[in-house]
Every structure is written in structure tokens, then in C-alpha cells.
Amino acid sequence: RLGVLHVGQRIEEQADFEKIYKNAWADNANACAKQYAGTGALKTDYTRQRTQWGLMMDGWNSLIRYYKNNFSDGFRQDAIDLFLGNYSVDEVEPASPLHVKKDWKFLALPIIMVVAFSMCIICLLMAGDTWTETLAYVLFWGSASFGTFAIILYNGKDFVDAPKLVQKEKMD
């Protein structure tokens, strides 16, 4: 319709153009996804050419997105709310709603869980002198990692980095 192709030509026949177009499309998707989700776009290799490596990177990006969206992305939503005017700063109130003191469990419990899980794996890989000794170590470290994981799950909403700014009332 724009006269880019001659009558009878098809885009599928223009391999160089198709490659450039698909790469530009995938690069744009990556740029938008990094701004919005904090990682590159998923399935961009599908636009270019699907590979096993691309499938693995999609899984990795999904894990990173899950972590960021749940545990470290509240500030991003707060910044967007400030920028868009969804929150107005109250000059009378001296305390900032962004400053929230964290409890000790936010640092201690994840560290304990990671150390306990690591020790459980190490005990499995480096067997003791007897199987009962190895079993005792694995049960101890496994129960420690499971216990801290259960505490973290029980207090899950406290660990989520939710936005701290509330939307202002809509003016009529």
C-alpha cells in the first residue's frame, strides 16, 4: 500500500529486509521489557530464530522477573506513581512514606535458609563415615532449611516489596 514493494513482490521473498525488520522488532521488545519488567523480552529469539539457548534464557529471565517483581520492584512502581502524578507529596507531613524500617527477619531468614540448604547439599555430596552420620546431617540441615522456608512462606506478604505510596484520591 505504501509502494515499498513492486506489484507482485512479497515480503517473504525479501530475506534481508525480513531479517532487519525482525531484529528491529525484537530489539524494540527488549527495550520495552527492560523498562517495564527489568529483564529482556521473552521469546525474542522466536522472532529471530528459535534456539535451545533462547529457551533457556526465557526460563532464566522468567526467574529474574519473578524475583524482581516480588522482592525488589516496589520502588519502581513508586517512581512511576510519582512521575504520573498518582501520588502527591504532602508537604505538611514530615515523615516520608518511602522510609519503612525493616525487621531483622528480612535479612536473617533468607541467609539462614540459603546456608542450611547449601549445607544439606554439601552433606549429600560429601558423605560422612557412616550412612547414619550422613543421614543425621542431611536431616538436620534439611529440616533447618525447610523450617526457615516455612517461616518465610508464612510471613510471605512481609517479604514482598510492595509499593509504599498510595494513590491519591481522584478529584472530580
N, C-alpha and C positions, 0 to 999 in steps of 0.2 A: 504494500500500500504506500510505503514511503519512497518507493523507487530505488531501494538499495540493491535489490536483485533484479536481473533482467527477467522478462517474461519466460516462464518455463523453468527457471532455476529454482532449486530447492535448498534450504538451509543445510539439510543433511549432506549435500554434496560439497559444502564449503567447510572442509575439515579444519583449516587454520582458523577461520572465523569462529567455528563452534568451540574449538579449544580455548581461544582467547575469551569468548563470552562465558563459558562455563567457569574458567578460572576467576574472571572478574566477579561473577555471581557468588562463587564460594568465598572469595576474599571479602566481599561485602558482608556475607553472612557471618564470617569470623569476626569482623569488626563490630557488627551489631551485637553479636552474642557476648563478646568480651565486655562491652559496656553494660549489657543487661544482666548477664549471668555470671560474669567473672572468668569464663573459660571460652575457648574457641567453640564454634558451632559444631553440632553433631552431624555426622553423615556428609561432611563436605567432600570427603573422598568419593562418596557415591556420585556426587555431581561431576567430579573429575574422572575417577575410575575407581571402583570399589576394590579394596585390598584387605588382606587379613590384618595388616598393621593398622589400617584405618579403623577396623572393627575393634581392635584392642584400644586404640586411642579414644574411641567413643565411650568404651567402658570406663577408662581412666578419667575422662572428662566428666562423665556422669557421677563418679565417686567424688571428684573435686567439687562439682556443683552441689552435691548433697551436703558435703561438709560446709562449704561456704554459705549456702542458703540457710543452714540451720544454726551454725555456730559462730559465724563471723561476718554476717552481712546486714545486721541491723543498722549500722552506721550508714550504709549505702541508701537504705530506704529513708532514713532521717535526712540525709543530704538532699535526696530527691524531693521530700516533703517541704524542706526549707526553700529549695530552688523554685518549686512550682507554686509556693505560697499556700500550701495546705496546712502549714503551721505558722502562726505568727508569734514572735517573741514578745513576751510580756515584760515590759521594762520595769514594772513595779516589783515583780518577783525576783529576789536576788539570787536564788539558787537555780542552777541550770538543771533541766530535766535530763540532760545527757550524762551527768555525773552520778552514777549509781555505784555504791561501794559493793564490791564482790566479796562473797563469803569464802572461807578457807577451802570449802569443798570443790570450788570451781578449778582450783589448781591441783589440790592434793589427790582427789579421787581419780581423775584420769591418769595421773602419773602412777599411782598405786596399781591401777588396772593394767597399764602397759607393762610395768615391771613384773607384776605377778604372771601375766600371760607369757612374757618373754622367758621367765624362769621356768614355767611349765614346759615350754617348747625345748628349752635347753636341757631340762631333766629327761625329756623323752629322747633327745638326740644323744646325750651323754649318759648312758645307763650307769647306775651305781654298781656296787659289788654284787648285790643280790637283787632279785626281782622285787622282793618285799620293800627294800630300801628305795628303789626307783618308784614303786607304786606309792609309797608314803609321800615322797617328794612331789610326785605328779598330783596326787590327791590334795595335798596342802596348797600348792601353788594354783592348781585348777580351781579349788574352792575359793581361794582368795580373789582370783580374777573374776570368777562367776559372782561372788558376793559383791564386789565393787561395781561390777556391771549392773547387777540388780538394783543397787542403791542409785546408780546414775539413771537407770530407766525409771525408777520410782519417782525421782526428782527431775524428770526429763524436761519439764517446762522451765525449770530454773536454769538449765544449761543452754537452752536455746537463746540465741542473740536476737531477740525481738526488737523492733524499732521502739524507741523510747518517747518519741514525740507523738502527741495525739493530734488528730485532725481538728482544725478549728471549726467552729460552728459555721455553717453556710449562712451567709447574710441574704435575707430576702429583699 
